Amino acid sequence: MTTGLTDDSVIRFARGVRLQHDRVRERWIIQAPERAFIPDPIAAEVLKLVDGTLTLGQIVADLANRFAAPVDVIGRDVHVMVSDLMTRQVLVA
């Protein structure tokens, strides 16, 4: 399945899905109806930027700037992660 993602795609969480910080366990959790995901720390940094207003390109640029990493490398990784989460109906564009 192709997601049709571009750098201009605005990413948001699907209806009923949210990112929440578990203060007891000191980790982020993606909560969805009848399921939950525990993103790794890198994925959590990406997901914290998903607010329904930023484009995928803006998210990638922010991450590349914050972590002093090449935009093309971060962009590729973020596109793969977002596509996977769209397939799992966690994110929508």
N, C-alpha and C positions, 0 to 999 in steps of 0.2 A: 504494500500500500504506500503510495506516495503522499506526502503531507503537503507539498506545494509551498514549503517554507522559503521565505526570502529574508534578506536583511530588513525589509520594510514591514514584515509581518509583526503585528502587535499580539503578544502572547499574554494569555491570562489563564487563571485556574478555571477548570470546568465548574459548572454549577454544583454546589454542595461539597466542593473540594477546597481545602485550605492548608496552609503551612502554619504550623504552630510549634513554638519552642516549649519543650518539656523541661522545666526548671529542675525538677527532681533528678532526672537522669542526665541533664545538661546536653541535650541533643534536640535536633529538629525532627519533626514528624509531619508527613503529608497525611492528612486525614480525609478520607473519602467515605461515602456511604458504604457501610459493611466491609470496609477494608482500610488498611493503613500501610504506609511505606516509610522506611527510615532511610532518608538520603544520606550518602556519604558527605563529609564536610565540604568537598568541592561542589557537589550538586546543590547543597544547601546554600552556598554563596550565590549560585546562579538563581535559584528559586526565590531567594530573598529580594531579588530585583524584579520579579514578575509581579507587576501591579496593574496590568491592563491598560497602561498608557505608553510604556516604553516599547520601542521596536526591538526586534532581535538584534539588529545592528547596534543600537544604543547599549543594550545589555552587554554585548561582546566588547564594545569599545570601553565601557566602564570597567569590566573585568580585566581587560588587557592593560589598562592604565593602572589600576590598583595593584595588580600582580606583576607588572613590568614584563609581560609576556607578549610574544608575537600575535597580532590580531588574527592572522590566518590560522594559526594553530588553535587558539582559543575558539575561534569561530567554527572551525570544523567540529571540535569536541562538543560545543554547545548545541550546534545543529543536530548532531547525533542524539544527544541526551533529550532535547526538546521533542524530536521526532518520536523517540521511544515513549516518552511520557504522553504524547498525543495519541499514540497507538493504544496506550493503556487507559485512555480517556481521563487523564489527570489534567492535562493542559489542552487548550484550544487556541486557535489563531483566528 
